[in-house]
Amino acid sequence: MSNGSFITDSITEFLLLAFADRRELQLLHFWFLLGTYLVALLGNGLIITAIACDRHLHTPMYFFLLNLSLLDLGSISTTLPKVMANSLWDTRDISYAGCSAQVFFFLFLIGAEFSLLTIMSYDRYVAICKPLHYGTLLGSRACVHMAAAAWGTGLLNSLLHTVNTFSLPLCQGNNLDQFFCEIPQILKLSCSHSYLREFGLLVFSASFYLTCFVFIVVSYVQILRAVLRIPSEQGRYKAFSTCLPHLAVVSLFISTGMVAHLKPPAISFPSLDLVVSFLYSVVPPAVNPLIYSMRNQDLKDALRKLFSWLFLYKLPLTLCK
């Protein structure tokens, strides 16, 4: 244990897994990651701006969607900038403090996002199964409390895991087989049996996420039963159109996360882990805005108004020049 403590004290940085060794491929990855990051920033930024500026979108569903976009912006900004910098400058290092900060913010934002997706399934359940009670059950104060609970849950979960993980003695070097700091990879560096405390926390967190997952499934079973009882085809289509984007986002988030963390150890190797982790940490924040805007006419109209306003606002400035 003293040797492990000594090694922990001597670690000032971790070495991340690079996407490629060849310089040409590193630069290609940089431009690809930069494009992905800009798409995520633009898409989520437009949704946040449209919802904030359009009074017609000041409803519980869009309030939660605004929070989801904020979380997506934060989560992708936690991982991609460091990866892009390492690809551009041909480095692999991340400081000990930077690694702990990355773990904290990523867990915080991902945990809050899953909690928020659970709340959004409840919003759709009330809207379709109990429409007469929607204003009562999801008033402005209740929505703020729910969103605050989602953010607070993510914060508490992240704080416990980060403090516990980085208090463990590390005896196995400083190489992480991942492109960003991730708790399972850090635990591989810990001393024998010293990871048991963190394992207990992981079991507790897994139980919480499983409960959220069951709640989402039960909510959508009830929603499906209610929609199928709607007599008109147009009514069923309208109900499905408000649920499908959220269901697609939930499916993408859960499926990529399960593949990343529940795949058999026999098929686990660095290149596959790299691709799978990219899918669950980068792809959802980048494509969520597209999923929500494709079938949502109200959001499309708000974005159209936003673009029109920007164009009309800049046009006089152009004519003046």
Backbone hydrogen bonds, N-H to C=O, Kabsch-Sander energy under -0.5 kcal/mol:
donor,donor_aa,acceptor,acceptor_aa,energy
5,S,1,M,-2.5
6,F,2,S,-2.3
7,I,3,N,-2.3
8,T,4,G,-2.6
9,D,5,S,-2.4
10,S,6,F,-1.5
11,I,7,I,-1.0
11,I,8,T,-0.9
12,T,10,S,-0.6
14,F,94,I,-3.3
15,L,174,N,-2.7
16,L,14,F,-0.6
16,L,92,R,-3.4
17,L,178,Q,-2.8
26,Q,22,R,-2.0
27,L,23,R,-2.1
28,L,24,E,-2.0
29,H,25,L,-2.6
30,F,26,Q,-2.0
31,W,27,L,-2.1
32,F,28,L,-2.1
33,L,29,H,-2.9
34,L,30,F,-2.6
35,G,31,W,-2.3
36,T,32,F,-2.2
37,Y,33,L,-2.6
38,L,34,L,-2.5
39,V,35,G,-2.2
40,A,36,T,-2.2
41,L,37,Y,-2.6
42,L,38,L,-2.8
43,G,39,V,-2.9
44,N,40,A,-2.3
45,G,41,L,-2.1
46,L,42,L,-2.4
47,I,43,G,-1.9
48,I,44,N,-2.4
49,T,45,G,-2.4
50,A,46,L,-2.9
51,I,47,I,-2.4
52,A,48,I,-2.2
53,C,49,T,-2.0
54,D,50,A,-2.0
55,R,53,C,-0.7
57,L,54,D,-1.4
58,H,55,R,-1.6
59,T,57,L,-2.0
63,F,59,T,-2.3
64,F,60,P,-2.4
65,L,61,M,-1.7
66,L,62,Y,-2.3
67,N,63,F,-1.7
68,L,64,F,-2.2
69,S,65,L,-2.3
70,L,66,L,-2.0
71,L,67,N,-2.2
72,D,68,L,-2.4
73,L,69,S,-2.4
74,G,70,L,-2.1
75,S,71,L,-2.8
76,I,72,D,-2.2
77,S,73,L,-1.5
78,T,74,G,-0.9
79,T,75,S,-0.9
80,L,76,I,-1.9
83,V,79,T,-1.5
84,M,80,L,-3.0
85,A,81,P,-2.3
86,N,82,K,-2.3
87,S,83,V,-2.2
88,L,84,M,-2.5
89,W,85,A,-2.5
90,D,86,N,-0.7
91,T,86,N,-2.1
94,I,14,F,-2.0
96,Y,12,T,-2.3
99,C,95,S,-2.8
100,S,96,Y,-2.2
101,A,97,A,-2.3
102,Q,98,G,-2.2
103,V,99,C,-2.5
104,F,100,S,-2.4
105,F,101,A,-2.6
106,F,102,Q,-2.3
107,L,103,V,-2.3
108,F,104,F,-2.3
109,L,105,F,-2.6
110,I,106,F,-2.7
111,G,107,L,-2.5
112,A,108,F,-2.1
113,E,109,L,-2.1
114,F,110,I,-2.2
115,S,111,G,-2.0
116,L,112,A,-2.3
117,L,113,E,-2.6
118,T,114,F,-1.7
119,I,115,S,-2.0
120,M,116,L,-2.6
121,S,117,L,-1.5
122,Y,118,T,-1.5
123,D,119,I,-2.1
124,R,120,M,-2.0
125,Y,121,S,-2.1
126,V,122,Y,-2.6
127,A,123,D,-2.3
128,I,124,R,-1.8
129,C,125,Y,-3.0
130,K,125,Y,-0.6
130,K,126,V,-1.4
133,H,130,K,-1.3
134,Y,131,P,-1.1
137,L,133,H,-3.0
138,L,134,Y,-2.3
139,G,136,T,-0.7
143,C,139,G,-2.5
144,V,140,S,-2.0
145,H,141,R,-2.3
146,M,142,A,-2.3
147,A,143,C,-2.6
148,A,144,V,-2.6
149,A,145,H,-2.1
150,A,146,M,-2.1
151,W,147,A,-2.4
152,G,148,A,-2.8
153,T,149,A,-2.5
154,G,150,A,-2.0
155,L,151,W,-2.2
156,L,152,G,-2.6
157,N,153,T,-2.4
158,S,154,G,-2.3
159,L,155,L,-2.5
160,L,156,L,-2.2
161,H,157,N,-2.0
162,T,158,S,-2.8
163,V,159,L,-2.3
164,N,160,L,-2.0
165,T,161,H,-2.8
166,F,162,T,-2.3
167,S,164,N,-0.8
168,L,165,T,-1.2
170,L,4,G,-0.7
171,C,189,L,-2.4
172,Q,189,L,-2.0
176,L,15,L,-3.1
176,L,174,N,-0.5
178,Q,176,L,-1.6
185,Q,182,E,-0.6
186,I,182,E,-1.9
187,L,183,I,-2.7
188,K,184,P,-0.9
189,L,186,I,-1.5
190,S,187,L,-1.2
191,C,169,P,-2.0
194,S,191,C,-1.7
196,L,193,H,-1.0
199,F,195,Y,-2.3
200,G,196,L,-1.9
201,L,197,R,-1.7
202,L,198,E,-2.5
203,V,199,F,-2.1
204,F,200,G,-2.0
205,S,201,L,-2.7
206,A,202,L,-2.7
207,S,203,V,-2.0
208,F,204,F,-1.9
209,Y,205,S,-2.7
210,L,206,A,-2.3
211,T,207,S,-2.0
212,C,208,F,-2.1
213,F,209,Y,-2.5
214,V,210,L,-2.5
215,F,211,T,-2.2
216,I,212,C,-2.4
217,V,213,F,-2.5
218,V,214,V,-2.7
219,S,215,F,-2.4
220,Y,216,I,-2.3
221,V,217,V,-1.9
222,Q,218,V,-2.1
223,I,219,S,-2.3
224,L,220,Y,-2.5
225,R,221,V,-2.1
226,A,222,Q,-2.1
227,V,223,I,-2.7
228,L,224,L,-2.2
229,R,225,R,-0.7
229,R,226,A,-0.6
230,I,227,V,-1.6
236,R,232,S,-1.9
237,Y,233,E,-2.3
238,K,234,Q,-2.3
239,A,235,G,-2.2
240,F,236,R,-2.6
241,S,237,Y,-2.5
242,T,238,K,-1.1
243,C,239,A,-0.9
243,C,240,F,-0.7
244,L,240,F,-3.0
247,L,243,C,-2.6
248,A,244,L,-2.7
249,V,245,P,-2.3
250,V,246,H,-2.6
251,S,247,L,-2.5
252,L,248,A,-2.4
253,F,249,V,-2.5
254,I,250,V,-2.8
255,S,251,S,-2.6
256,T,252,L,-1.9
257,G,253,F,-1.6
258,M,254,I,-2.7
259,V,255,S,-2.2
260,A,256,T,-2.0
261,H,257,G,-1.9
262,L,258,M,-2.6
263,K,259,V,-0.7
267,I,264,P,-1.4
268,S,265,P,-1.5
269,F,267,I,-0.7
272,L,269,F,-0.6
273,D,269,F,-2.6
274,L,270,P,-2.3
275,V,271,S,-1.9
276,V,272,L,-2.7
277,S,273,D,-2.4
278,F,274,L,-1.8
279,L,275,V,-1.9
280,Y,276,V,-1.7
281,S,277,S,-2.0
282,V,278,F,-2.1
283,V,278,F,-1.4
286,A,282,V,-1.3
287,V,283,V,-2.3
288,N,284,P,-2.1
291,I,287,V,-2.4
292,Y,288,N,-2.4
293,S,289,P,-1.9
294,M,290,L,-1.5
295,R,291,I,-0.7
297,Q,295,R,-0.8
300,K,296,N,-2.1
301,D,297,Q,-2.6
302,A,298,D,-2.1
303,L,299,L,-2.4
304,R,300,K,-2.4
305,K,301,D,-2.3
306,L,302,A,-2.2
307,F,303,L,-2.6
308,S,304,R,-2.3
309,W,305,K,-2.6
310,L,306,L,-2.4
311,F,307,F,-2.5
312,L,308,S,-2.8
313,Y,309,W,-2.3
314,K,310,L,-1.9
315,L,311,F,-1.9
317,L,313,Y,-0.6
318,T,314,K,-2.0
319,L,315,L,-2.4
320,C,316,P,-2.2
321,K,317,L,-1.2
